[in-house]
Amino acid sequence: MTKIRTDFPYETRHEDIRIPLPDGTRLYARVWRPLTDEPVPALLEYLPYRLTDWTAPRDWQRHPWYAGHGYASVRVDVRGHGNSEGLPGDEYDPVELADGVAVVNWLAEQPWCTGKVGMFGISWGGFNSLQIAALAPEPLKAIVTVCSTDDRYDNDVHYMGGSVLGVDMHAWAATMLAFACRPPDPRYAGEEWRAMWLKRLEAVEPLIHTWLAHQTRDAYWRHGSVCEDYSAVRAAVLAVGGWHDPYRDTVLRLAQHLPQDRVRGIIGPWSHQYPDRGLPPGPAIGFLQETLRWWDHHLKDAENDVMAEPLLRSWISESHLPATVYEELPGRWVTDPAWPSPNVTPVTYAFQGTPVVVDSPQQTGLDAGRFFPFGNDADLPPDQRDEDAHSACFDFPVPEDGPAIEILGRPSVNLALRAAAPTGQVIARLCDIAPDGSSTLVSRGALNFSARYGRDRAVEAQIGETESFAFELNGIGHSFPPGHRVRLAVSSTYWPWIWPQPDAAGFTLDPEGSSLTLPVRRPTQDAVEWEEPEQSPPLGVAHPVTLEEPRPERVVVRDVAKGEWTLEVDPKYGGTRVYPDGLEFTEDAVETYTIDESGPLSARTRSEWSIRLHRPELAWDVTIDTRSEITCDADAFLTANEVVCKEGGEVVFHRTWEKTIPRTAG
């Protein structure tokens, strides 16, 4: 249960301002400040998700809290989004990052600021906090980056192991198209809102065009990838992730590569959420209090013990039966003084048996769960027995009379494969098999055949020749108890996470020369204590009651006659809400992923968004409807996008895009 705190060391106030950039563009910002005559450090959260509506409920949980503890807490919309001026661009493009540096410098120069600045954020805001830290503006002394990545190519929503992420390459591009088309709010942007909106719409371009045009790790992806040069980061970094978030490996890499006197890592059981919000899976922690210690030390020179904490504090889950949601997971916190940790030893398990042909059905992967779990009821992978039946499985029993096998870090595989076609992919899933036969997904990884010698090149497989395919799975903390089995399941398809290759015909796996390596952690006695989660009072957003039957979050439909499988997903971002300032905001989205048994060229995705912003007192009523699709043939991806924007029911903008993008590696 999250505590709502109403008493703080400082009384606070907030105001909306416009921050000028060197080119004259003004970014819209909301500043919460303590009522004091003394200058205070500034904290910056900087992202495109609209501070006056979309992130407002979340913003009110933390920015007033920081202000109440003696910080100027600032929330800024990036250029071309919300009520900020300018035109929308690509994610984390050079303009966005240069603007961020300018904002940091501007904050440091204000009379109410001490000249020291921190940045924080989750997802997009966590990304650009890390990337701006790599640009090293002098006032930026510390950051807190949550659910973010240091590797934009291989640890983001676009590619995985060199393969196109069908599930989120598509869905996120469609989401950002709808988001970029939302208008400024006349209550805050004034009479210029409509001219700003129309100019913004003319500049909108579906991001899928750019993302699919770069199918290997080229200069486009190296930009903004902090892993290219960790030494560029001069600020202190608190890196935070969750085992059910796709970005958690970044915490391990930052802990490994940044100087120990400037980095600490925390990985909990969480999904893609701030750890104080109490959304499944828990338990939640007093995250704001923990970050306050971080800010106090690095921005106020407080002599606290935050840097005396172990380098890495991690949650290790106990074995649990498969489910799509857990309010709280069983487990415990452990600490490690370094990464790689002296407490962790790689243990290799050799495969046994005769060569096996792996040619998985096209629908393998429908039980993968959501790429971005947000704490919804259908987010996590269900029982994996159906997926295991479509895979080659290698089991390693945990002896009944022995200790549990506890792992922390990234498992890896080395597979001896003989490809049946020059293109394809291999997917490995690590599962916990209970005595009743239930299969709980623990971790997974994938490798595009073309990326086996590096993500920066595309090299076709040699048909009929046995080659070594070595890759890591996502990091995890998990305990396999006595009497269970550790299972490594290998498949050749994983739809819709991995977009299938055009001539994928599976492969032969030779157990001789194949192995699984687990990062086995020795038992330690660790004392990790967190305060209970607390936040500032909520904004007070209302969610109107509706009599309509709620749409299921995830539905799989099989058309037996057609041999067609369809996954329909409602991402459940927010529905309808009414804000205290009178705004009525409604959004609805449906994602559809379809494939049939005829082969990989049947893969197709579709995303439809509908957004309405309504201010009855201003007679302002705007809707945005978008449609995004991807299909393919053997040589290319075929994308189609449509945007229809209306004001008061009248169409003010309508545009379609159709683009053919050659398949170079994806």
Salt bridges, closest charged atoms under 4 A:
GLU15 OE2 - ARG13 NH1 3.83
GLU15 OE2 - ARG33 NH1 3.85
ASP16 OD1 - ARG30 NE 2.66
ASP23 OD2 - ARG79 NH2 3.00
GLU45 OE2 - ARG58 NH2 3.55
GLU45 OE1 - HIS63 NE2 2.76
ASP53 OD1 - ARG50 NE 3.09
ASP59 OD2 - ARG75 NE 3.34
ASP77 OD1 - ARG75 NH1 3.07
GLU85 OE2 - ARG26 NH2 2.94
GLU91 OE2 - ARG152 NH2 3.97
GLU91 OE2 - HIS158 NE2 2.73
ASP99 OD2 - ARG79 NE 2.80
GLU138 OE2 - LYS141 NZ 2.81
ASP150 OD1 - ARG253 NH2 2.69
ASP151 OD1 - ARG217 NH1 2.47
ASP154 OD2 - ARG455 NE 3.24
ASP156 OD2 - HIS158 ND1 3.53
ASP185 OD1 - ARG615 NE 2.87
GLU205 OE2 - HIS209 ND1 2.81
ASP218 OD2 - HIS214 ND1 2.58
GLU228 OE2 - ARG217 NH2 2.59
ASP245 OD1 - HIS272 ND1 2.29
ASP249 OD2 - ARG410 NE 3.50
ASP276 OD2 - ARG62 NH2 3.02
GLU290 OE2 - ARG293 NH1 2.81
GLU290 OE2 - ARG313 NH2 2.98
ASP301 OD2 - LYS116 NZ 3.15
ASP305 OD1 - ARG293 NH2 2.56
GLU309 OE2 - ARG293 NH2 3.15
GLU309 OE1 - ARG313 NH1 3.75
ASP336 OD2 - ARG521 NE 3.34
ASP379 OD1 - ARG370 NH1 3.65
ASP383 OD2 - ARG385 NH2 2.97
ASP388 OD1 - ARG429 NH1 2.92
ASP388 OD2 - ARG487 NH1 2.87
ASP395 OD2 - ARG485 NH1 2.55
ASP395 OD1 - ARG487 NE 2.77
GLU406 OE1 - ARG332 NH1 2.68
ASP432 OD2 - HIS478 NE2 2.80
ASP432 OD1 - HIS484 ND1 2.77
ASP456 OD1 - ARG457 NE 2.94
GLU467 OE1 - ARG452 NE 3.07
GLU472 OE1 - ARG410 NH1 3.21
ASP526 OD2 - ARG521 NH2 3.85
GLU534 OE2 - ARG5 NH1 3.21
GLU564 OE2 - ARG604 NH2 2.77
ASP570 OD2 - ARG551 NH2 3.30
ASP570 OD2 - LYS572 NZ 3.48
ASP581 OD2 - ARG615 NH2 2.91
GLU584 OE1 - HIS614 ND1 2.99
GLU587 OE2 - ARG577 NH1 3.17
ASP588 OD1 - ARG551 NH2 2.65
GLU608 OE2 - ARG606 NH2 3.25
GLU617 OE2 - ARG615 NH1 3.39
ASP621 OD2 - ARG612 NH2 2.80
GLU629 OE2 - ARG606 NH1 2.00
GLU629 OE1 - ARG627 NH1 3.71
GLU642 OE1 - ARG627 NE 3.26
GLU642 OE2 - HIS654 NE2 2.68
GLU647 OE1 - ARG194 NE 2.46
